[in-house]
Amino acid sequence: MVEADDAATRAAIAALTLPPHLEEVPVPAIGPRTKPKALAVALAAARGSFVAIYDAEDLPEPDQLRRALEAFRAGGRNVACVQARLAIDNGDDSWIAASFAAEYAAQFDVLLPMLSALGLPILLGGTSNHFRRRVLDEVGGWDPFNVTEDADLGIRLARAGWQTRVIASTTFEEAPVTPRAWLGQRTRWLKGWAQTLLVHLRQPRALMADLGTGPALALLLLAAGPFAAALVHPFCVALLLADLLRGVIGLPRDSFAEVLTSALTFTTLFAGYAGTAAIIYVGLRRRSRVPGLKVVLGIPLYWLLLSAAAWRALFELLRRPHHWQKTEHGVARHRVAQAAALRRSGSMGVAKRPAAGPAHAAAAKA
């Protein structure tokens, strides 16, 4: 998928010889310029019983489609979606990329497999989703105005009674290598989570009835909890620093309000930091890696960046709710080296992959 008026990307595609199983599908430059709108265009052309979604920069393991199909067969007719695990392959490029890789390991190698095993709702990753085509049509496909259409679709599938399974097949992705690029991408993600929560909480009783009380509460904890924590985190840090400057940490407080405030501050910070360190350690160990010291010690700074993204997301939600900020890809050191090697061999006609925009996604037909 590529926007019809994206001349740079279309020229890059024209310079390549696409294999027979790939084709360029232009997305009309009307309506919201988002990935879900592009996916709706692609879905109209999909001919198979199953649909797989990949971002342009993805490197899935070669047998992933077969393993997804096996998961559908083993799970039965109630399984509507199979989510592969995502992993970052350029974590050595920078501190922000390493922290992103650790976060992905916690998300896709610990949290999502646990939710899948418990049969709880899953906020899908934006790629390596495999769907039953008829179920996509039944639930209305993707919301073209939601900038994290994957999270919204995961909830809608669960509300309609369908199940999602996570398989032990990996798709390798490229993380942003600069804080500025990371901040733009994360702002969009958090804005989309806020959109999703606002949509599904318009009728909270209906949400509880559709999911059941336990799954609905688990969903709210996992979706709203991190967002709320990111918003209040700077204030907790400010209170901690104020107590340090006043030299009152550990001393009796004068009022119940001060006791409660201090307790919430310390719990949010230290339990949050410790919990984050523990889950990324488990996730990275499952990938036969251990978190570096810079990642562990950088958790407070990473959380502050998350807070900046969360507050930016709130302002964007008010000012430009459907704006899709593009994330540049093809800048990881090893991918740049691979592209250079391909150019030297004459196998590639473009020096650098363009920025990945909303329509730069592939709908594979199984």
HELIX and SHEET records of a PDB file:
HELIX    1   1 ALA A    7  ALA A   14  1                                   8    
HELIX    2   2 LYS A   35  ALA A   45  1                                  11    
HELIX    3   3 GLN A   64  GLY A   75  1                                  12    
HELIX    4   4 TRP A   95  ALA A  106  1                                  12    
HELIX    5   5 GLN A  107  LEU A  111  3                                   5    
HELIX    6   6 LEU A  112  LEU A  118  1                                   7    
HELIX    7   7 ARG A  133  VAL A  139  1                                   7    
HELIX    8   8 GLU A  149  ARG A  159  1                                  11    
HELIX    9   9 PRO A  179  HIS A  200  1                                  22    
HELIX   10  10 PRO A  204  LEU A  211  1                                   8    
HELIX   11  11 THR A  213  ARG A  246  1                                  34    
HELIX   12  12 PHE A  256  PHE A  266  1                                  11    
HELIX   13  13 THR A  267  ALA A  271  3                                   5    
HELIX   14  14 GLY A  272  ARG A  285  1                                  14    
HELIX   15  15 LEU A  293  LEU A  297  1                                   5    
HELIX   16  16 ILE A  299  ARG A  319  1                                  21    
HELIX   17  17 ARG A  333  SER A  345  1                                  13    
SHEET    1   A 2 VAL A   2  GLU A   3  0                                        
SHEET    2   A 2 PRO A  26  VAL A  27  1                                        
SHEET    1   B 6 LEU A  59  PRO A  60  0                                        
SHEET    2   B 6 GLN A 163  GLU A 173 -1                                        
SHEET    3   B 6 VAL A  79  ILE A  88  1                                        
SHEET    4   B 6 ASN A 129  ARG A 132 -1                                        
SHEET    5   B 6 PHE A  50  ASP A  55 -1                                        
SHEET    6   B 6 ALA A 361  LYS A 365 -1                                        
END                                                                             
